[in-house]
Amino acid sequence: MLGFPLWETFVGKGAGLWGWAFTPCARGGVGAWTYHYSDQGDYTWEQARNYCQTFFTDLVAIQNKQEIEYLNETLPFHGRYYWIGIRKLGGTWTWVGTRKALTKEAENWADGEPNNRRSNQDCVEIYIKRQWESGKWNDEPCSRKKKALCYRASCQPFPCSQRGECVETIGSYRCECYPGFHGPECEDVVQCPKLEPKGVSMNCSHPYGDFSYNSTCVFGCQEGFERRGAGMLRCLPSQQWSADTPTCTATTCPVLSAPDRGELNCSHLHGDFAFGSTCAFSCQMGFALMGSESRECTAMGTWTGEAPRCEGRAAARAQGVIDLGVTLGHSPASWSQQFRLPVPKMFSGVLDLSCPNNLAL
């Protein structure tokens, strides 16, 4: 178990102002990003990290050029320099605190570095107040002893309302909000226009408040109606819905027409020949309607009943007895004369005549 000595603390408070202290600082009740280094003794890289994680957060993770300049101006010179939180892992230089690879844009190597001399230089030091290339980095064997340069993060334990990434800055921090959130602490949620569809059923889920980011609404239609448009809408970070509000339109049936020598009279509740439409059929004088007198458009898009037709009255009664209205006289000679009656012109088909009992045609 390492016996760690006292440490010295300094904090950034903006505008180049800083002060020595032995406790972390707070601004407005919010802890600021603070730097700390071991005042006595030097450590290997592993010992230095253990020291930082025990008393603070971790070895320093350099965020930007401004931070490098601040550290170089503020820290005292030390001949062995300071360890920072970069190490080669799996052949890649990595920020150990975040496990993120060092990007090309963030590199700050001294000339000719990293050179991996003797193939064992896997840790990184920062030159502080060096006569040349001050503030630059150099790869070193992890077993060498240097001062531990630590930081205490203000981004803990639950920064930015857990809706954004907390970015440490000197003496403070800022929140980079995830899509859909905004505000200093990402406490505000993007709002979308309230949905008020007409004639459409709607069921919504609001994880962050009514009609706000990531709200979802599912739409449906009553029986006999079909949805036109998306079945689900989502509130996007752009404050817009993922699609236009859908509508419901009545299911349509095939268009009907009047039968030959007939007429068609329809009533349309939800549009021409659509769900709920009813059509009545009739025939011209002298013709009889065969089939359904009325038909209705169903929710399935089909008509009830069968297509009707208009036929001559004699043909319409072909399966019954036709009464010619003839009364037979008492004289057989008069029977043939009385049967010479014209067949109505509207008659079509075969006329099957028969006589009463005991009589023949």
Secondary structure by P-SEA (a helix, b strand, c coil): cccccbbbbbbbccccbbbbbcbbbbccccccbbbbbbccccccaaaaaaaaaaccccccccccaaaaaaaaacccccccccccccccccccccccccccccccccccccccccccccccccbbbbbccccccccbbbbccccbbbbbbbbbbccccccccccbbbbbcccccccccccccccccccbbbbccbbbbccbbbbbbbccccccccbbbbbbbcccccccccccccccccccccccbbbbbcccccbbbbcccbbbbbbbccccccccbbbbbbbccccccccccccccccccccccccccccccccccccccccccccccccccccccccccccccccccbbbbbbcccccc
